């Protein structure tokens, strides 16, 4: 698999949202766009398709990051370990899709992934609640 031009391929990817298609570069700062970036990155670098990116698979990711800044870089063991720790958001020793999704949501949308999941929970269960209702219920359970 070719890893070069990963950034360009992520930006040019289109996301299907219902019936409409929109270029990903127009929606990088919304949650769905951030999730699409995370999915594309994960699918690109999880070469063995085992559901996680290991130390060997993270090396091309590091090289591609530097390549996007027109730099040639050969990461040392310490660089790999540091990069791995940054990507392993929940510090469980594995880089999973969820780790990359959380990272993309946090840095592309400037939102915390846990807040987004909490706001999506009522929609996923079919219950429509306003954020005020959820907040007031949370406050009542705290006291």
CORJO-V637207 format. One record per backbone hydrogen bond with DSSP energy under -0.5 kcal/mol. CO is the residue of the C=O (numbers start at 1). NH is the residue of the N-H. If there is no record, write none. Layout:
co:CO nh:NH
co:CO nh:NH
This chain:
co:3 nh:6
co:5 nh:9
co:6 nh:10
co:7 nh:11
co:8 nh:12
co:9 nh:13
co:10 nh:13
co:11 nh:25
co:13 nh:24
co:15 nh:17
co:15 nh:22
co:16 nh:18
co:17 nh:20
co:20 nh:17
co:22 nh:15
co:23 nh:26
co:24 nh:27
co:27 nh:30
co:30 nh:34
co:31 nh:35
co:32 nh:36
co:33 nh:37
co:34 nh:38
co:35 nh:39
co:36 nh:40
co:37 nh:41
co:38 nh:42
co:39 nh:43
co:40 nh:44
co:41 nh:45
co:42 nh:46
co:45 nh:47
co:46 nh:49
co:52 nh:54
co:53 nh:95
co:54 nh:58
co:55 nh:59
co:56 nh:59
co:56 nh:60
co:57 nh:61
co:58 nh:62
co:59 nh:63
co:60 nh:64
co:61 nh:65
co:62 nh:66
co:63 nh:67
co:64 nh:68
co:65 nh:69
co:66 nh:69
co:66 nh:71
co:67 nh:70
co:71 nh:73
co:73 nh:75
co:76 nh:80
co:77 nh:81
co:78 nh:82
co:79 nh:83
co:80 nh:84
co:81 nh:85
co:82 nh:86
co:83 nh:87
co:84 nh:88
co:87 nh:89
co:88 nh:91
co:94 nh:96
co:95 nh:53
co:96 nh:100
co:97 nh:101
co:98 nh:102
co:99 nh:103
co:100 nh:104
co:101 nh:105
co:102 nh:106
co:103 nh:107
co:104 nh:108
co:104 nh:109
co:105 nh:109
co:105 nh:111
co:106 nh:110
co:112 nh:115
co:112 nh:116
co:113 nh:117
co:114 nh:118
co:115 nh:119
co:116 nh:120
co:117 nh:121
co:118 nh:122
co:120 nh:124
co:121 nh:125
co:122 nh:127
co:123 nh:126
co:126 nh:128
co:127 nh:129
co:130 nh:134
co:131 nh:135
co:132 nh:136
co:133 nh:137
co:134 nh:138
co:135 nh:139
co:136 nh:140
co:137 nh:141
co:138 nh:142
co:139 nh:142
co:139 nh:143
co:140 nh:143
